[in-house]
Amino acid sequence: MDWSKIWNDIVTYFKTNAWNILFFLVILVFGIIIIKIIMKILRKVLSKTKMERIAQNFLCTIVKFCLWLVLILALLTQVGIEITGILTAVSALILAIGLALETNMANLANGIIIVSNHMFKKGDYIIVDGVEGNITEINFLFTTLMTTDNKRITLPNSTIVNSPVINLGANAKRRVEFTFSVAYESDVELVKKIVIDVMKSDGRVYLDPAPFCRLKTMNASSIDFFANCWCDNEDYWDVYYYVIEWVYNEFKRNKISVPFNQLEVRERKDRPKSYVVGKSLPKRVEKIRVEKKEEDVFHAIKDKLSRKQRKQTKKDQNVNNKLNTKDNVVEKGNEEQVIDEANSIVNSKKNNKTNKNKSTK
């Protein structure tokens, strides 16, 4: 390897392309400075908006990637490399990646929707697609929930966007609802007073709006009271368990029974009359059925055919007899009489036809 030749080629290249190399360095330095200035301005502008931090970081990443791509293409053009083929290859690569990551791209788009629309925030208690828990993390692909029994559940953002979401932590206050069942012989006013007094005894319960309790339904074995009160969102379960336990205790203290499914058995002493028709069931009378055998059917068909054949033979014999009589007359020399008879028959038929035509007209 001739190192001197290689060195001479390098020196010659820098001498002949000195201005291009200088412009390349200027574009590189100014491009980096401009990218940093643009990114700093963009972050300041986004920090003054109400956009979530994760959305701000994602937008900054996209803008930074685009700026660096433009700078690299400008540098390649300055060096003298044709960028048309590079752009085509990059477009094909982006398309292939998009098709391969179609589901993830959908999750990404839905993640942008979730973050930009402020559907919920970290710490909210939500119920979605049969799963509930506190939100611990939101990113552009998945949302992570922590259940009350310390289970971590990761949901794709597409599932959240395409399903109804119940956000129990959206507001500062929350209503606690109860249903209490008591026996029918209970004092309605006393039951309402006990329930309301128990709810008011807890300092976490709001007095405005005031606690509520009314008779709601009358069931088969109990009457049900509906009650509710308001408290802070974080005190929901504490208030719920407090009211349930103390209402049960106060019911026992005031001898208000809580019913359960019961079955009453009574002895019937009356003798109901039974109405019947007739003295007893009639005896069975067997139906007389005539069974036709195959041979009987065959003989019946045979008899019908033979009858038809007999009738046909009789007709043929009558026709032959008439012809024979005519032949005998001809043989005896009465030819003129036979001709006259034939002519009279033909004329009578013609007259019948003409009469029928006149009658139809």
Helices and strands as residue ranges (DSSP letters): H 3-16, H 18-47, H 53-79, H 84-100, H 102-117, E 125-128, E 131-138, E 142-146, E 152-156, H 157-161, E 165-167, E 173-182, H 188-201, E 212-218, E 223-232, G 233-235, H 236-253, H 294-331, H 335-360
